[in-house]
């Protein structure tokens, strides 16, 4: 027999409570925050890849200059249709790629206009500042060792001005 009195009917549980839904949403928020902090900055990754590639190109040209007793210069240039930088002194058969993988990369030699890569086994200390947006890396050598990414940031006096841009500020 059916009665319509309150509380006489057993209720079937359907769906989720508001508290359960709020807990799930909070867990999703925390998980997405953890993932976003774990992802690397893409411009940082691109700049590091360009620095590693430049180091390989400079070391290769340095080795070829020493082996062939040639004076080789690496010269960054303004953005052109064919090349972003040049290797002067290398024969055409040994010419490496002359463009950045990321077109927005800018390079400037510290205290000069070019990097001397040979023929002497010991070259002077030289640095190149690579910039991509707000990020910058310094690639250099002390003259005896190979080129590498330098850990110390250059001071504002060491970093030359790029045409049309102000000085880069270090954080």
C-alpha positions as CSV (number, residue, x, y, z in Angstrom):
1,X,0.0,0.0,0.0
2,X,1.3,3.4,-1.0
3,X,1.3,6.3,1.3
4,X,2.0,9.9,0.4
5,X,3.3,10.9,3.8
6,X,6.7,12.6,3.8
7,X,9.6,10.2,4.6
8,X,7.6,7.1,3.8
9,X,9.2,6.6,0.4
10,X,12.8,5.3,0.2
11,X,14.8,7.6,-2.1
12,X,17.2,6.3,-4.6
13,X,20.5,8.1,-4.7
14,X,21.1,9.6,-8.2
15,X,24.0,11.8,-9.4
16,X,26.7,13.5,-7.3
17,X,26.4,15.9,-4.5
18,X,27.7,19.5,-4.9
19,X,30.5,18.8,-2.5
20,X,31.8,15.8,-4.6
21,X,31.7,17.9,-7.7
22,X,33.6,20.8,-6.0
23,X,36.3,18.3,-4.8
24,X,36.8,16.9,-8.4
25,X,37.0,20.5,-9.9
26,X,39.6,21.4,-7.3
27,X,41.7,18.3,-8.1
28,X,41.6,19.1,-11.8
29,X,42.7,22.7,-11.0
30,X,45.7,21.5,-8.9
31,X,46.7,18.9,-11.6
32,X,46.6,21.5,-14.4
33,X,48.6,23.9,-12.3
34,X,51.3,21.2,-11.7
35,X,51.4,20.4,-15.4
36,X,51.7,24.1,-16.5
37,X,54.7,24.6,-14.1
38,X,56.4,21.5,-15.4
39,X,56.2,22.6,-19.1
40,X,59.4,24.4,-20.2
41,X,59.2,27.8,-21.8
42,X,59.2,27.3,-25.6
43,X,61.3,30.4,-26.3
44,X,63.9,29.2,-23.8
45,X,64.0,25.8,-25.4
46,X,64.3,27.3,-28.9
47,X,67.1,29.7,-27.8
48,X,69.0,26.8,-26.1
49,X,68.7,24.7,-29.2
50,X,70.0,27.6,-31.4
51,X,72.9,28.1,-29.0
52,X,73.8,24.4,-29.1
53,X,73.6,24.5,-32.9
54,X,75.8,27.6,-33.1
55,X,78.4,26.0,-30.9
56,X,78.5,22.9,-33.2
57,X,78.8,25.2,-36.3
58,X,81.6,27.3,-34.7
59,X,83.5,24.3,-33.5
60,X,83.2,22.6,-36.9
61,X,84.4,25.7,-38.7
62,X,87.2,26.1,-36.1
63,X,88.4,22.6,-36.8
64,X,88.3,23.1,-40.6
65,X,90.2,26.4,-40.2
66,X,92.9,24.7,-38.2
67,X,93.1,21.7,-40.5
68,X,93.3,23.8,-43.7
69,X,95.5,26.6,-42.2
70,X,92.8,29.2,-43.1
71,X,91.6,32.2,-41.3
72,X,87.8,31.8,-40.9
73,X,85.5,34.5,-39.6
74,X,81.9,34.1,-38.3
75,X,79.9,37.3,-39.0
76,X,76.3,37.8,-37.9
77,X,74.3,39.9,-40.3
78,X,71.0,41.6,-40.5
79,X,68.1,39.5,-41.5
80,X,68.5,38.7,-45.2
81,X,66.7,36.4,-47.5
82,X,69.6,34.0,-47.9
83,X,71.7,34.1,-44.7
84,X,71.5,35.2,-41.0
85,X,75.3,34.8,-40.6
86,X,78.3,34.1,-42.7
87,X,81.5,32.1,-42.5
88,X,84.1,34.1,-44.3
89,X,87.2,32.2,-45.5
90,X,85.6,28.7,-45.8
91,X,85.5,27.1,-49.3
92,X,82.0,26.6,-50.7
93,X,82.3,22.8,-50.3
94,X,82.7,23.2,-46.6
95,X,80.1,25.9,-46.0
96,X,77.7,25.0,-43.2
97,X,74.1,26.2,-43.0
98,X,73.8,29.9,-42.7
99,X,70.4,30.4,-41.2
100,X,68.8,30.1,-37.8
101,X,66.2,27.4,-37.2
102,X,64.1,30.1,-35.5
103,X,64.0,33.2,-37.7
104,X,63.5,35.6,-34.8
105,X,66.9,34.9,-33.2
106,X,69.3,37.8,-33.2
107,X,73.1,37.5,-32.6
108,X,75.7,40.1,-31.8
109,X,79.4,39.7,-31.2
110,X,80.6,41.3,-27.9
111,X,83.5,43.7,-28.4
112,X,83.7,43.2,-32.1
113,X,81.9,42.5,-35.4
114,X,83.1,38.9,-36.0
115,X,84.4,35.8,-34.3
116,X,87.9,34.6,-35.5
117,X,88.1,30.8,-35.8
118,X,91.6,30.0,-36.9
119,X,94.1,29.0,-38.1
120,X,95.8,29.3,-34.7
121,X,94.9,26.6,-32.1
122,X,94.6,29.3,-29.4
123,X,92.3,32.1,-30.2
124,X,91.3,35.1,-28.1
125,X,88.4,35.1,-25.7
126,X,85.2,35.8,-27.7
127,X,81.5,36.0,-26.9
128,X,78.3,36.1,-28.9
129,X,75.0,37.2,-27.4
130,X,72.0,35.3,-28.7
131,X,68.5,36.9,-28.2
132,X,65.0,35.6,-28.7
133,X,62.3,37.9,-27.4
134,X,63.1,38.7,-23.8
135,X,65.6,35.8,-23.4
136,X,69.3,35.9,-24.1
137,X,72.2,33.5,-23.9
138,X,75.9,34.1,-24.1
139,X,78.0,31.7,-26.2
140,X,81.7,32.1,-25.9
141,X,85.2,30.7,-25.5
142,X,88.2,31.7,-23.4
143,X,90.4,30.9,-26.4
144,X,91.8,27.6,-25.5
145,X,88.7,25.5,-24.8
146,X,85.7,24.9,-27.0
147,X,82.8,27.3,-27.4
148,X,80.1,26.8,-24.8
149,X,77.1,28.5,-23.2
150,X,78.5,30.7,-20.5
151,X,76.7,30.6,-17.2
152,X,77.4,34.2,-16.2
153,X,75.2,36.9,-17.6
154,X,77.1,39.7,-19.2
155,X,76.9,43.1,-17.6
156,X,75.1,45.9,-19.4
157,X,78.4,47.4,-20.4
158,X,79.4,44.2,-22.1
159,X,76.2,43.8,-24.1
160,X,76.1,45.9,-27.2
161,X,73.0,47.7,-28.4
162,X,71.0,46.2,-31.2
163,X,69.9,48.7,-33.8
164,X,66.4,49.9,-33.0
165,X,66.3,48.3,-29.6
166,X,67.2,49.5,-26.1
167,X,69.6,47.8,-23.8
168,X,68.6,44.4,-22.5
169,X,68.0,44.3,-18.8
170,X,69.1,41.4,-16.7
171,X,66.7,40.2,-14.0
